[in-house]
């Protein structure tokens, strides 16, 4: 099975709405981290011109990745340069650690 990683950097104010919507889609899990940076949008009220935002990462089957990205975009979209970005990246290998079986190198 092929997997993709959907990474979205969004305004922190939109995080609760994005989490709720992803859960209604049946997303099995997500990672959310605080992020601090700048892109097209610059926060001129901050000394370093950077904004606080949230990074949402979802590992998902390849055929579901576009729907996840579209859903995040729909929830966050306001038509502003501060809306954020979304990337869909290929995942070369995906495994659950609980299912890891150590293979001996003696063979």
C-alpha positions as CSV (number, residue, x, y, z in Angstrom):
1,X,0.0,0.0,0.0
2,X,1.3,3.5,-0.9
3,X,1.3,6.2,1.7
4,X,1.6,10.0,1.6
5,X,2.4,12.6,4.2
6,X,0.1,15.6,4.2
7,X,1.8,18.6,6.0
8,X,-0.2,21.8,6.6
9,X,1.2,24.9,8.3
10,X,-1.9,26.9,9.3
11,X,-2.9,29.7,11.7
12,X,-3.2,28.3,15.2
13,X,-6.7,29.9,15.5
14,X,-7.9,27.4,12.8
15,X,-6.4,24.3,14.5
16,X,-9.5,23.2,16.5
17,X,-11.7,23.4,13.4
18,X,-9.2,21.4,11.3
19,X,-8.8,18.7,13.9
20,X,-12.6,18.3,14.2
21,X,-13.0,18.1,10.4
22,X,-10.2,15.5,10.0
23,X,-11.7,13.4,12.8
24,X,-15.1,13.4,11.0
25,X,-13.3,12.2,7.8
26,X,-12.0,9.2,9.8
27,X,-8.3,10.2,9.8
28,X,-6.7,7.6,12.0
29,X,-4.1,10.0,13.6
30,X,-2.3,13.2,13.2
31,X,0.6,15.1,14.7
32,X,0.3,18.7,15.7
33,X,3.3,20.9,16.6
34,X,3.7,24.6,17.3
35,X,5.7,26.4,14.6
36,X,7.2,29.8,14.3
37,X,8.1,31.2,10.9
38,X,7.4,33.4,7.9
39,X,6.6,32.9,4.3
40,X,4.6,35.1,2.0
41,X,3.0,36.7,5.1
42,X,5.1,38.7,7.4
43,X,4.0,39.8,10.8
44,X,5.2,43.3,11.0
45,X,4.1,43.7,14.6
46,X,6.7,41.1,15.7
47,X,10.4,42.0,16.1
48,X,11.4,39.1,13.8
49,X,8.5,39.4,11.4
50,X,7.5,35.8,12.1
51,X,4.2,34.4,13.1
52,X,3.2,31.6,15.5
53,X,1.3,28.9,13.7
54,X,0.6,25.1,13.9
55,X,1.9,22.3,11.8
56,X,-0.5,19.4,11.2
57,X,1.0,16.2,9.8
58,X,-1.1,13.2,8.6
59,X,0.3,9.9,7.2
60,X,-2.5,8.5,5.1
61,X,-3.1,6.1,2.2
62,X,-2.1,7.8,-1.1
63,X,-5.7,7.8,-2.5
64,X,-7.0,9.8,0.5
65,X,-4.2,12.4,0.6
66,X,-5.8,14.9,-1.8
67,X,-9.1,14.8,0.1
68,X,-7.3,15.5,3.4
69,X,-5.4,18.4,1.9
70,X,-8.6,19.8,0.3
71,X,-10.5,19.5,3.6
72,X,-7.8,21.4,5.5
73,X,-7.7,24.1,2.8
74,X,-11.5,24.5,2.9
75,X,-11.6,24.9,6.7
76,X,-8.7,27.4,6.8
77,X,-9.2,29.4,3.7
78,X,-10.0,33.1,4.1
79,X,-8.2,34.4,1.0
80,X,-5.4,35.9,3.0
81,X,-1.6,35.5,2.6
82,X,-1.6,34.2,6.2
83,X,-3.8,31.2,5.4
84,X,-0.8,28.9,5.3
85,X,0.5,26.1,3.1
86,X,-0.1,22.4,2.4
87,X,2.3,19.9,1.0
88,X,1.7,16.3,0.0
89,X,4.8,14.2,0.0
90,X,5.5,10.6,-1.0
91,X,6.4,8.2,1.8
92,X,8.9,5.6,0.8
93,X,8.2,3.2,3.7
94,X,5.6,3.2,6.5
95,X,5.5,0.9,9.5
96,X,4.0,0.8,12.9
97,X,6.7,0.3,15.6
98,X,4.5,-2.2,17.4
99,X,4.7,-4.4,14.4
100,X,8.5,-4.3,14.1
101,X,10.2,-7.6,13.9
102,X,13.9,-7.6,14.1
103,X,15.6,-9.5,11.4
104,X,18.9,-11.2,12.1
105,X,21.9,-10.2,9.9
106,X,23.4,-13.7,10.2
107,X,21.7,-15.0,7.1
